[in-house]
Amino acid sequence: MHCRKPMLCAKAEQGQVTDRRAALTLLGGIAALLQAKPSNAAFGEGANIFGKVGNTTGLIPYVGKGFKVNLPSKWTPSAERDVPNVVLRYEDTGDNLNSVVIYKADKKLSSNVADPQSFLKENAYLFGQNVWQGATISEGGFKKNAVSATSLIDSYVDNKDGKPYYKMEVLSRTADGTEGGKHNLISAAVSQGDLYVCKVTIGDKRWVRGANKFGKSIFDTFTVV
């Protein structure tokens, strides 16, 4: 390059060198990012330590001794044991009325699990304290001074991998209840001589506002192994 003035020529050459260095730096950065992707995938996704969500259901799998179930990611373990033989209890961090309880007992203790009405009678304690003090005015259409503690809404048998699951939906109105009642989803199955019962409880008001989605997801994914 012919340059009339040495100073102007030196500045032009210096500018070209700077531009080349910037371009090389940019290309190097892109290459580093491309090479980092497999490394991050192997370290983060494979080890699951970055907390990347693999699904959008809001549920996480839980494997217990003798059973499996999916739980809402925002629910937390609870030390409360409101029924005997509890092996798992999780509750909603926003409202602990919403909960799931799994308990097990010898199947001989609940031989009538196939008969929903008999099962509810034998296990009435599952649905809360049924002690009322004072008179009651017509509640939910019931006559004065009378309250229906539990109402069986639905019951059926679902077979999974050759095992029958006895399923029930019960609406309970008990002395310790709130929100006008509690929806209870019951799934019971026998595995290796033990009866496993999964009880999901959702408050009636939250049930109609969308919490039924999580309740039914827990209910549907409960299986014994």
N, C-alpha and C positions, 0 to 999 in steps of 0.2 A: 504494500500500500504506500503510495507516494504522499508525503505529508509536507506541506509548505512550512508549517511551524512545528518544531519538535515538541513543544509543550502540549499543543492540541492533539498531536499524534499519540503521545503517552497516555493522555486521559482517555482517548477512544479505545486504546488497547486494554487499559485497566477496566473499562466498563464491560468489554466483551468477556474478560476473564471472570468478572463478578457474575455476569449472567449465566455463564457455563457452570459455575460452582453452584448457583441457586438451583439450576435445573437438575444437576446431579444429586443435590441434597433432597429435592422433591422426589425424584425417582427412587432414591434409597429408602426414603420413608414409606413409600407405597409398597415396595418390596418387603420391608420389615413387617408391615401390617398383614400382607398376604401370607407370609410365613407364620405369623403368630396365630392365625385362626385355628389350624389343626391342634396347636399346642393348647390353646385355651379350651377347645372342645374336649380334648382328652383329659385335661385337668379339672375343668369346671363341670361340664355336663356329665361326664362319666362318673366322677366322684360325687356329683350333686352337692358341691359345697358352695356354689354361687347362688343356690336357691332358685335356679331357673325353673319356671312352672312348665311342666310338660302337658298339662291339660287345663281347661278353663272351667271345670266343674266346681271348683272350690272345695273338693274333697281329697283326702289323702288316705291311702290304704293302711290298715292296721291289722297286724297278724298277732293273735293271741294264742294261748295254749288251748288248742282244740277248736278254734274258730277264726274267721276272718270277717272284716267289715270295713267299709269306707266311712270316714268321719269328716265333718266339716273342719276345714283348716283353722278356723278361728275359735273352735271349741277347745277347752282345756280339761285335763284330768281333774277329777274331784275326789276328795277323800271321804265324802259323805257316803254312808252305807245305810240307806233307808229301808232296804230289804235284806234278808239273809243270803249268804253264799254268793255275794257279788264278786265278780272277777274283773269287771271293768265298769267305770262310770265316768262319762264326759259330760260337760255342760257348756251352754252358751255363755261366753264372757259378758254379753250384753244383758242377758236375762237367764238366770240359772233355773228358771222353771222349765226351759227347753233343755232336755237332757236325753242321754241314752244310757241304759243300764243293761248289762249282760250278767246273768247269774246262771249257775248250774246246780243240779241236784240229781240224785239217783232217780231214774225214770219210774221206779216203783212208787215214788212219792206223788207222782202226777200221772197216774195211769189213764185218767180221763182227758188227756190233752187233745185227743181226737174229737172230743165233744166240747165245743166252745162254751156252752152254757155251764157244763160241769167244771170246766177249767176256770172260768171266771168266778164261780162260787168257791172253789178250793183256794183260789189265789186272790181273793178280794183285797188283801193287804197291799197288793201291788199298786193300787189306784189311789191311795191316800187315806187319811183318817176320816172315818165316816161317823163323826160325833157332832151333833147339832145341839145348841142350847137356845131355848126360847122358841117362840112361834115363828113360822115362816108364812109370808104372803105368797100368793100365786107366783111361782118361779118357773119361767119357761113353759107355761101352760099347765103345770102340775097343780093339783088341787091344794087348797090351803092346808098348812101343817104337814105337807108331804113333799119329799124331794126324791127324785130318781137318782140313786148313787151312780149307777153305771148303765149305759145303753149300748148294746151290741149293734154296731152299724153294719158291719160286714164280716164274713168269715169264709175261708176257703182253704183248700190244700194245694200247695205248689210243690212239684217234684223237681229236685235238682240233683243230678248225678245219681239217680236211683233212690234218693232219700226224700221222704215226705216232710214238708215244712207246713206246720199248722199256723195259719195266719189269721189275725183278727184286727179289726179297727173298733176301738171302744171310746165313747165319749163319756167322761166321768165328771160329775159335779159333787164334790166332797167338801167337808168342813174346812179343809186347809187349801181349798182351790182358789184360784183367782182367774181373772179374764173371762168369767162366765162359764168356765169349764176347761177341761184338758183333753186333747186328742191323744190317745194312746194307741200306738201301732205295735202289735205283738207278733213275733215270729218265733216259733218253738220247733226244735228238732232234736232227735236223739242221735248221739254218736258214741260208740264204744261203751254203751251202758249208761251214759250220762245225758240228762236232759239239759239242753242249753236254751235259755229264753232271752231274747233280745226285746227290750221294751223301750220304745222311743216316745217321749212325751213332748208335746208342743202346746203352748197356751192357745186357747180358741181364737183370741183376737189376733195373735201373730200368725196363726194358721191361715186365716183368710187374707193376710197381708203378704203372703209369699213364703213364710217359714215352712209351709207344708212341703215345699220342694226338697229341702234338706232332710226333713223327717222321712219322706218316702224314699230318698236315696239311701239313707242308712238302712232302712227297713228292707229294701230290695237287695242290697249287697251283702247282707248278713248270711254267712254260710258256715257250716260245721265241717271239720276235716277228720 
